[in-house]
């Protein structure tokens, strides 16, 4: 098989130059010699499906950051200035027209905590300036500092909407990582399968060319025999018909090479480019058929423990468990503990007036904002409160229905996981048997090819001795071509079955993985290429082999 690679390279170059052209007539086509490992490496570096999929974990990570952002402090501030004129309507109004000017500046922070509660801290400041005759301070400063705490005791204690969202986002990020790994595994498997398809397509083309050359050689010999009168002209017609049929088989095989090469380019190149499509890929790794031990029970267990879609399904079950916990918690009454503590202070310029109330100002005692600040933070005038807030919907149908829905969804996810495990076990067992039967198929097709070669040699010798016919020689040539293709296909399919057996233990089929199957259709299509000119009985026999 390894000795065929240089010959295939030369054949590929001749085909790309076109009929009737030579290397001197046209510029040499750019070629890329590529081993299997190099193809996989290029796919990992350049594959556009991986490039698209790699954004999903990053997006999921940002969703986690967004959910965690709920628990960062929320700062607020309020700055306000206002002035109010009020008409005096009685003796105690403080004047005919009372003007009051207020300056307000407040600051605070709100901090949600992961127990479901919330802590609010505020610092309020106010300066008031008025011409009211009854005021004792002008201007007057008021400072207040308060701390309020709210803590759920029933509903929202163990879990609430923000914590649920945070945990969901973390699970989704893990699932996204798993799915990205699945995409990588399937891309590697697909690359290997396409590579083996290309190797097979080139070998299949070589076999078709060899079969065509045998038919042409027989035609030339028959033409000589007709000229010397040892053969009837009818045999030439039969030989020419066979040559035409095998030329058609070569055309089909050439098209399969182009399709297989495009498949490889699709997975190893990063973008659409004319030079990329014009590059001829020359595979340098020839598939070999070596026996590989298969332990089905161990493989099934490995798949159930580590396969990406099974792990992702278990993570989805965790999401269902989380929903059941959250919806069940929401059916409880809302009972919140509320508590607060604060301090306040006032200060400013104190006004002493003559009696009675509202008399003339006889003295002022200087003061200001610092007095109010010291009183507030010095705990001179503390305030506190403790209480419970209760709320419950009767009969709470909505939350109970949502809990029932979450429980049903969890049961559905559990049954789906069991179904997936059964499917995975069946896929692994099928893939494992494909490896075992594939190796046996390689041995049987090799023996059939050797026997077909011996039969053709014997038939050719009988024909040279005048003891056989053109029809029998053509049939022997077709049978040899059929067995050569069958052996080539068996080797390629065996290597692909090994790739698939490894893949079904590691990843589910999604995205690119959908193209990874045991016994790809491309090879089956190729298998018919050499058989296009065969008789109906030979086609039926070949179909049974493939």
NORURSUL-V182508 format. One record per residue. N is the residue number from 1. RES is the residue in three letters. NEAR is the number of other C-alpha atoms within 8 Angstrom. Layout:
<<N	RES	NEAR> <N	RES	NEAR>>
This chain:
<<1	UNK	7> <2	UNK	6> <3	UNK	6> <4	UNK	7> <5	UNK	11> <6	UNK	7> <7	UNK	8> <8	UNK	11> <9	UNK	9> <10	UNK	8> <11	UNK	9> <12	UNK	10> <13	UNK	9> <14	UNK	9> <15	UNK	9> <16	UNK	7> <17	UNK	12> <18	UNK	7> <19	UNK	5> <20	UNK	4> <21	UNK	8> <22	UNK	8> <23	UNK	8> <24	UNK	5> <25	UNK	6> <26	UNK	8> <27	UNK	6> <28	UNK	6> <29	UNK	10> <30	UNK	7> <31	UNK	8> <32	UNK	8> <33	UNK	8> <34	UNK	11> <35	UNK	9> <36	UNK	11> <37	UNK	6> <38	UNK	8> <39	UNK	13> <40	UNK	12> <41	UNK	8> <42	UNK	11> <43	UNK	14> <44	UNK	12> <45	UNK	7> <46	UNK	12> <47	UNK	15> <48	UNK	10> <49	UNK	9> <50	UNK	13> <51	UNK	9> <52	UNK	8> <53	UNK	10> <54	UNK	9> <55	UNK	8> <56	UNK	11> <57	UNK	12> <58	UNK	8> <59	UNK	8> <60	UNK	12> <61	UNK	10> <62	UNK	8> <63	UNK	9> <64	UNK	12> <65	UNK	8> <66	UNK	8> <67	UNK	11> <68	UNK	9> <69	UNK	7> <70	UNK	8> <71	UNK	9> <72	UNK	8> <73	UNK	8> <74	UNK	7> <75	UNK	8> <76	UNK	7> <77	UNK	8> <78	UNK	8> <79	UNK	8> <80	UNK	8> <81	UNK	8> <82	UNK	7> <83	UNK	8> <84	UNK	7> <85	UNK	8> <86	UNK	7> <87	UNK	8> <88	UNK	11> <89	UNK	6> <90	UNK	5> <91	UNK	7> <92	UNK	6> <93	UNK	10> <94	UNK	12> <95	UNK	12> <96	UNK	8> <97	UNK	8> <98	UNK	14> <99	UNK	11> <100	UNK	12> <101	UNK	11> <102	UNK	12> <103	UNK	11> <104	UNK	12> <105	UNK	11> <106	UNK	11> <107	UNK	11> <108	UNK	11> <109	UNK	11> <110	UNK	11> <111	UNK	11> <112	UNK	12> <113	UNK	9> <114	UNK	7> <115	UNK	8> <116	UNK	13> <117	UNK	11> <118	UNK	11> <119	UNK	12> <120	UNK	11> <121	UNK	11> <122	UNK	11> <123	UNK	11> <124	UNK	12> <125	UNK	11> <126	UNK	11> <127	UNK	11> <128	UNK	12> <129	UNK	10> <130	UNK	11> <131	UNK	9> <132	UNK	11> <133	UNK	8> <134	UNK	8> <135	UNK	8> <136	UNK	7> <137	UNK	10> <138	UNK	12> <139	UNK	10> <140	UNK	13> <141	UNK	14> <142	UNK	15> <143	UNK	14> <144	UNK	12> <145	UNK	13> <146	UNK	11> <147	UNK	11> <148	UNK	11> <149	UNK	12> <150	UNK	11> <151	UNK	12> <152	UNK	13> <153	UNK	10> <154	UNK	11> <155	UNK	15> <156	UNK	13> <157	UNK	11> <158	UNK	8> <159	UNK	13> <160	UNK	11> <161	UNK	8> <162	UNK	8> <163	UNK	9> <164	UNK	12> <165	UNK	9> <166	UNK	11> <167	UNK	8> <168	UNK	10> <169	UNK	12> <170	UNK	10> <171	UNK	12> <172	UNK	9> <173	UNK	12> <174	UNK	9> <175	UNK	10> <176	UNK	11> <177	UNK	10> <178	UNK	12> <179	UNK	11> <180	UNK	13> <181	UNK	9> <182	UNK	13> <183	UNK	15> <184	UNK	10> <185	UNK	11> <186	UNK	15> <187	UNK	16> <188	UNK	11> <189	UNK	13> <190	UNK	12> <191	UNK	14> <192	UNK	13> <193	UNK	11> <194	UNK	11> <195	UNK	12> <196	UNK	12> <197	UNK	12> <198	UNK	13> <199	UNK	12> <200	UNK	12> <201	UNK	14> <202	UNK	11> <203	UNK	10> <204	UNK	14> <205	UNK	12> <206	UNK	10> <207	UNK	12> <208	UNK	15> <209	UNK	9> <210	UNK	8> <211	UNK	12> <212	UNK	12> <213	UNK	8> <214	UNK	9> <215	UNK	14> <216	UNK	10> <217	UNK	8> <218	UNK	9> <219	UNK	12> <220	UNK	8> <221	UNK	8> <222	UNK	12> <223	UNK	9> <224	UNK	8> <225	UNK	10> <226	UNK	12> <227	UNK	7> <228	UNK	7> <229	UNK	7> <230	UNK	7> <231	UNK	9> <232	UNK	8> <233	UNK	7> <234	UNK	6> <235	UNK	10> <236	UNK	12> <237	UNK	8> <238	UNK	10> <239	UNK	15> <240	UNK	9> <241	UNK	8> <242	UNK	11> <243	UNK	12> <244	UNK	8> <245	UNK	11> <246	UNK	15> <247	UNK	9> <248	UNK	10> <249	UNK	14> <250	UNK	14> <251	UNK	8> <252	UNK	10> <253	UNK	15> <254	UNK	10> <255	UNK	8> <256	UNK	11> <257	UNK	12> <258	UNK	8> <259	UNK	8> <260	UNK	13> <261	UNK	11> <262	UNK	9> <263	UNK	9> <264	UNK	12> <265	UNK	10> <266	UNK	8> <267	UNK	12> <268	UNK	15> <269	UNK	13> <270	UNK	7> <271	UNK	5> <272	UNK	6> <273	UNK	6> <274	UNK	6> <275	UNK	6> <276	UNK	9> <277	UNK	9> <278	UNK	8> <279	UNK	10> <280	UNK	11> <281	UNK	9> <282	UNK	9> <283	UNK	13> <284	UNK	9> <285	UNK	8> <286	UNK	9> <287	UNK	10> <288	UNK	7> <289	UNK	9> <290	UNK	5> <291	UNK	5> <292	UNK	4> <293	UNK	4> <294	UNK	8> <295	UNK	7> <296	UNK	9> <297	UNK	6> <298	UNK	7> <299	UNK	11> <300	UNK	13> <301	UNK	8> <302	UNK	10> <303	UNK	14> <304	UNK	12> <305	UNK	8> <306	UNK	10> <307	UNK	14> <308	UNK	13> <309	UNK	11> <310	UNK	13> <311	UNK	11> <312	UNK	11> <313	UNK	10> <314	UNK	9> <315	UNK	11> <316	UNK	10> <317	UNK	11> <318	UNK	9> <319	UNK	10> <320	UNK	13> <321	UNK	9> <322	UNK	10> <323	UNK	10> <324	UNK	12> <325	UNK	9> <326	UNK	12> <327	UNK	13> <328	UNK	11> <329	UNK	12> <330	UNK	10> <331	UNK	11> <332	UNK	9> <333	UNK	11> <334	UNK	13> <335	UNK	12> <336	UNK	12> <337	UNK	13> <338	UNK	13> <339	UNK	11> <340	UNK	11> <341	UNK	11> <342	UNK	11> <343	UNK	16> <344	UNK	16> <345	UNK	15> <346	UNK	14> <347	UNK	14> <348	UNK	15> <349	UNK	13> <350	UNK	11> <351	UNK	13> <352	UNK	10> <353	UNK	11> <354	UNK	10> <355	UNK	6> <356	UNK	5> <357	UNK	7> <358	UNK	10> <359	UNK	9> <360	UNK	6> <361	UNK	9> <362	UNK	8> <363	UNK	7> <364	UNK	9> <365	UNK	8> <366	UNK	7> <367	UNK	10> <368	UNK	11> <369	UNK	11> <370	UNK	8> <371	UNK	12> <372	UNK	16> <373	UNK	12> <374	UNK	9> <375	UNK	14> <376	UNK	17> <377	UNK	10> <378	UNK	7> <379	UNK	9> <380	UNK	10> <381	UNK	9> <382	UNK	10> <383	UNK	7> <384	UNK	8> <385	UNK	8> <386	UNK	8> <387	UNK	7> <388	UNK	8> <389	UNK	9> <390	UNK	8> <391	UNK	7> <392	UNK	8> <393	UNK	6> <394	UNK	5> <395	UNK	4> <396	UNK	9> <397	UNK	7> <398	UNK	6> <399	UNK	11> <400	UNK	11> <401	UNK	8> <402	UNK	9> <403	UNK	12> <404	UNK	8> <405	UNK	8> <406	UNK	12> <407	UNK	10> <408	UNK	8> <409	UNK	9> <410	UNK	12> <411	UNK	8> <412	UNK	8> <413	UNK	12> <414	UNK	9> <415	UNK	8> <416	UNK	8> <417	UNK	11> <418	UNK	8> <419	UNK	8> <420	UNK	9> <421	UNK	10> <422	UNK	8> <423	UNK	8> <424	UNK	12> <425	UNK	11> <426	UNK	8> <427	UNK	9> <428	UNK	15> <429	UNK	10> <430	UNK	8> <431	UNK	13> <432	UNK	12> <433	UNK	8> <434	UNK	11> <435	UNK	13> <436	UNK	9> <437	UNK	8> <438	UNK	13> <439	UNK	14> <440	UNK	8> <441	UNK	9> <442	UNK	13> <443	UNK	8> <444	UNK	8> <445	UNK	13> <446	UNK	10> <447	UNK	8> <448	UNK	9> <449	UNK	12> <450	UNK	8> <451	UNK	8> <452	UNK	12> <453	UNK	9> <454	UNK	8> <455	UNK	9> <456	UNK	12> <457	UNK	8> <458	UNK	8> <459	UNK	12> <460	UNK	10> <461	UNK	8> <462	UNK	10> <463	UNK	12> <464	UNK	8> <465	UNK	7> <466	UNK	7> <467	UNK	7> <468	UNK	12> <469	UNK	8> <470	UNK	10> <471	UNK	7> <472	UNK	9> <473	UNK	13> <474	UNK	11> <475	UNK	9> <476	UNK	12> <477	UNK	12> <478	UNK	11> <479	UNK	10> <480	UNK	12> <481	UNK	13> <482	UNK	11> <483	UNK	13> <484	UNK	11> <485	UNK	12> <486	UNK	12> <487	UNK	12> <488	UNK	11> <489	UNK	11> <490	UNK	13> <491	UNK	14> <492	UNK	13> <493	UNK	13> <494	UNK	14> <495	UNK	12> <496	UNK	13> <497	UNK	14> <498	UNK	9> <499	UNK	11> <500	UNK	13> <501	UNK	12> <502	UNK	8> <503	UNK	12> <504	UNK	14> <505	UNK	14> <506	UNK	12> <507	UNK	12> <508	UNK	11> <509	UNK	9> <510	UNK	8> <511	UNK	6> <512	UNK	12> <513	UNK	13> <514	UNK	8> <515	UNK	6> <516	UNK	13> <517	UNK	7> <518	UNK	10> <519	UNK	9> <520	UNK	9> <521	UNK	6> <522	UNK	9> <523	UNK	13> <524	UNK	10> <525	UNK	8> <526	UNK	13> <527	UNK	13> <528	UNK	8> <529	UNK	12> <530	UNK	17> <531	UNK	14> <532	UNK	10> <533	UNK	10> <534	UNK	10> <535	UNK	6> <536	UNK	6> <537	UNK	6> <538	UNK	10> <539	UNK	10> <540	UNK	8> <541	UNK	8> <542	UNK	10> <543	UNK	7> <544	UNK	6> <545	UNK	6> <546	UNK	7>>
